[in-house]
């Protein structure tokens, strides 16, 4: 098994929960069971010896989605369709495939049924305010595992401080795995009317990390963007090295998003 695959297994289990990607007991060590997010199916995935130079293979379902007829075949088709779009020779791809699977399933899900206004809808106004701005289109960095801690950055465009805060709130409300991260370090920079400029950051318990992330955005001359770096702590303290990893995934995310000025 390659070091890249070992790191990917550790990263996926750190982000989505233990046992999300686990080797099978009755087959070779290159075959794994992948539990897809939400109520989706579990798939049997085989990794070629040359992975990540060659893409993983979807062998079929292990368990179908909630026992719903046809759900397993649907999930297999969707995941097989996604893999070629995210695979790049030499780069691990399963995390990107799982994220894309979740996004497409969410897009295909029916919207909530409309309800009549009434006294029982006292929480409707706050929800409407949260939904007033469109859901952000996040660009993800590569996943980095460092001494059992897992790091990933998300980058989205924002045109106002309100929109930047809304993007972060939407991410935490809609993505359980991000919400359960040990730290979600954020920073954003916005140009307003005239010469007005706005910028802010939040360490989320990772002391000084938000300020360092904001400084990176200043050095890279990045504007109109909000960055969220999630860390799932693995039990081993990294010391100052953690700042380099946090800024490293943030830089990668901003480059991938095409927002880096320098």
C-alpha positions in Angstrom: 0.0 0.0 0.0 1.4 3.4 -1.0 2.0 6.2 1.5 -0.4 8.3 -0.5 -3.2 5.8 0.1 -2.4 5.5 3.8 -2.6 9.2 4.2 -5.9 9.4 2.2 -7.4 6.7 4.4 -6.4 8.6 7.5 -7.6 11.9 6.1 -11.1 10.6 5.1 -11.6 8.8 8.4 -10.6 12.0 10.3 -13.0 14.1 8.3 -16.0 11.8 7.9 -15.6 9.6 11.0 -13.8 6.4 11.9 -14.7 3.5 9.6 -15.7 5.7 6.6 -13.0 4.0 4.5 -12.0 0.6 5.9 -10.3 -2.5 4.3 -12.4 -5.5 3.7 -11.8 -8.6 5.8 -12.3 -11.3 3.2 -10.4 -9.8 0.2 -7.0 -8.3 -0.5 -5.8 -5.2 1.3 -6.3 -3.2 -1.8 -10.1 -3.5 -1.5 -11.9 -1.1 0.8 -15.5 -0.3 1.9 -16.4 3.4 1.5 -19.4 4.7 3.4 -20.8 7.5 1.4 -22.1 10.6 3.3 -25.6 11.0 4.5 -27.9 8.0 4.0 -26.2 6.9 0.8 -24.8 3.4 0.1 -21.5 1.8 1.1 -19.4 1.0 -1.9 -16.6 -1.6 -2.5 -13.5 0.2 -3.9 -10.4 -1.4 -5.2 -7.2 0.6 -5.4 -4.6 -0.5 -8.0 -1.1 -1.1 -6.8 -0.1 2.0 -8.9 -2.6 4.3 -7.2 -2.6 7.3 -7.5 -1.0 6.9 -10.9 -4.1 4.9 -11.8 -7.7 5.6 -10.7 -9.6 3.5 -8.1 -12.2 1.0 -9.3 -15.8 0.8 -8.1 -16.6 -2.9 -7.7 -20.2 -2.4 -6.6 -22.3 -1.8 -3.5 -21.6 -3.2 0.0 -24.9 -2.0 1.5 -27.6 -0.1 -0.4 -28.9 3.3 0.8 -31.3 2.6 3.6 -32.5 -0.6 1.9 -34.3 1.6 -0.8 -34.8 -0.4 -4.0 -32.5 0.8 -6.8 -30.6 3.2 -4.5 -27.5 1.2 -4.5 -27.3 1.0 -8.3 -28.0 4.7 -8.5 -25.2 5.5 -6.1 -22.8 3.3 -8.0 -23.6 5.0 -11.3 -23.2 8.4 -9.8 -19.9 7.6 -8.1 -18.5 6.0 -11.3 -19.5 9.1 -13.3 -17.7 11.3 -10.8 -14.4 9.5 -10.5 -13.1 10.3 -14.0 -13.9 14.0 -13.5 -11.9 14.4 -10.3 -9.0 11.9 -11.0 -5.7 13.5 -12.0 -2.8 11.1 -12.5 -0.4 11.2 -9.6 -2.9 12.8 -7.2 -5.2 11.1 -4.7 -8.8 11.7 -5.6 -11.2 9.9 -3.2 -11.8 12.9 -1.0 -12.7 15.1 -4.0 -15.0 12.3 -5.3 -16.8 12.0 -2.0 -17.3 15.8 -1.8 -18.6 15.9 -5.4 -21.0 13.0 -4.7 -22.4 14.8 -1.7 -22.8 18.0 -3.7 -24.7 16.2 -6.6 -26.9 14.3 -4.2 -27.8 17.6 -2.5 -28.6 19.2 -5.9 -30.9 16.3 -6.8 -32.7 16.3 -3.5 -36.3 17.8 -3.5 -36.7 21.2 -1.9 -38.5 21.6 1.4 -42.3 21.6 1.1 -43.8 25.1 1.3 -45.7 25.8 4.5 -48.3 28.4 5.3 -47.3 31.3 7.5 -48.7 31.1 11.0 -47.9 31.3 14.7 -46.0 28.1 14.5 -43.4 29.7 12.1 -41.8 31.9 14.7 -38.3 30.8 13.5 -39.2 31.5 9.8 -37.8 35.0 9.7 -34.3 34.1 10.9 -34.2 31.3 8.5 -35.3 33.5 5.6 -32.6 36.0 6.5 -30.0 33.3 6.4 -31.3 32.1 3.1 -31.4 35.6 1.6 -27.8 35.2 0.2 -27.0 32.4 -2.3 -25.1 29.3 -1.1 -21.4 29.8 -1.6 -19.5 27.9 -4.3 -16.4 26.6 -2.4 -13.1 25.7 -4.0 -11.3 23.0 -1.9 -7.6 22.6 -1.4 -5.7 19.3 -1.4 -6.2 17.5 1.9 -3.0 17.4 4.0 -2.3 14.9 6.8 0.4 15.9 9.3 1.2 13.7 12.3 -2.4 12.4 12.4 -4.0 15.9 12.1 -6.0 16.6 8.9 -6.2 20.0 7.2 -8.3 21.3 4.3 -9.0 24.8 3.1 -12.2 26.2 1.4 -12.2 29.4 -0.6 -15.2 31.3 -1.8 -15.8 34.8 -3.3 -17.6 37.4 -1.2 -18.6 40.9 -2.1 -19.4 42.3 1.4 -18.7 41.5 5.0 -22.2 40.3 5.4 -21.8 37.8 2.5 -18.5 36.6 4.0 -20.1 35.9 7.4 -23.1 34.3 5.7 -20.8 32.0 3.7 -19.1 30.8 6.9 -22.4 30.4 8.7 -23.9 28.4 5.8 -20.9 26.1 5.7 -21.0 25.3 9.4 -24.8 24.9 9.4 -24.9 22.6 6.3 -21.7 20.5 6.6 -21.6 18.3 9.7 -18.0 17.2 9.2 -16.8 20.8 9.0 -18.9 21.7 12.0 -17.2 18.9 14.0 -13.7 19.9 13.0 -11.5 20.8 16.0 -10.8 24.3 14.5 -12.3 26.3 11.6 -9.9 29.2 11.1 -11.4 31.9 8.9 -10.2 35.1 7.3 -11.7 37.5 4.7 -10.8 40.7 2.8 -13.4 42.9 1.0 -13.1 46.1 -1.0 -16.1 48.3 -0.5 -17.2 51.5 -2.2 -14.5 54.1 -2.8 -11.5 53.4 -0.7 -13.4 51.4 1.9 -11.7 48.2 2.9 -12.9 45.4 5.3 -11.0 42.5 6.7 -11.3 40.2 9.7 -10.2 36.8 11.0 -11.1 34.2 13.6 -8.7 31.7 15.3 -11.5 29.4 16.4 -9.3 28.3 19.3 -6.1 27.8 17.1 -4.3 30.7 18.7 -2.8 33.3 16.2 -3.8 31.1 13.2 -6.4 33.6 12.0 -4.0 36.5 12.0 -1.4 34.5 10.1 -4.0 33.4 7.5 -5.1 37.0 7.1 -1.5 38.1 6.6 -1.1 35.5 3.9 -4.1 37.0 2.1 -2.4 40.4 2.4 0.9 39.1 1.0 -0.9 37.4 -1.9 -3.0 40.5 -2.5 -6.2 38.6 -2.3 -9.5 40.6 -2.2 -13.2 39.7 -2.4 -12.6 36.3 -0.8 -13.3 34.3 2.4 -11.1 31.4 3.4 -11.9 28.7 5.9 -9.2 26.2 7.0 -10.5 23.2 8.9 -8.3 21.1 11.1 -9.3 17.8 12.7 -6.8 17.2 15.5 -5.2 13.8 15.6 -3.8 13.7 19.1 -0.2 14.8 18.3 0.8 18.4 18.9 2.5 20.0 15.9 3.9 23.2 17.5 4.7 26.1 15.2 4.6 23.6 12.2 0.8 23.8 12.2 0.9 27.4 11.0 2.9 26.4 7.9 0.4 23.6 7.2 -2.6 25.9 7.7 -1.2 28.6 5.4 0.0 25.9 2.9 -3.5 24.5 2.3 -5.0 28.0 2.3 -2.5 29.1 -0.4 -3.3 25.9 -2.4 -7.0 26.7 -2.1 -6.6 30.3 -3.3 -4.5 29.2 -6.2 -7.0 26.6 -7.2 -9.8 29.2 -6.9 -7.9 31.6 -9.2 -8.0 34.5 -6.7 -4.3 34.7 -5.9 -3.0 38.2 -6.8 0.7 37.3 -6.2 
